[in-house]
Amino acid sequence: MSINFDEEILKFKPAPEIDKVEEEILKSDLSDVTDIIEKIMRPKTDKNMYKNNQE
């Protein structure tokens, strides 16, 4: 007996808990490391751009 993966995928329904977790994650404002680094570097970049334009 072999598994018909196409048929199994059509039957698949995620657990209700997964949907609730996904909704909460999408609703929350999460910052990742990239966002934090951008916020830290932004003032330095802005100052450097201003400084370069003055020269």
Secondary structure, DSSP 8 states (H G I E B T S, - for coil): ----HHHHHHH----HHHHHHHHHHHHS----HHHHHHHHHHHHHHHHHHHHHH-
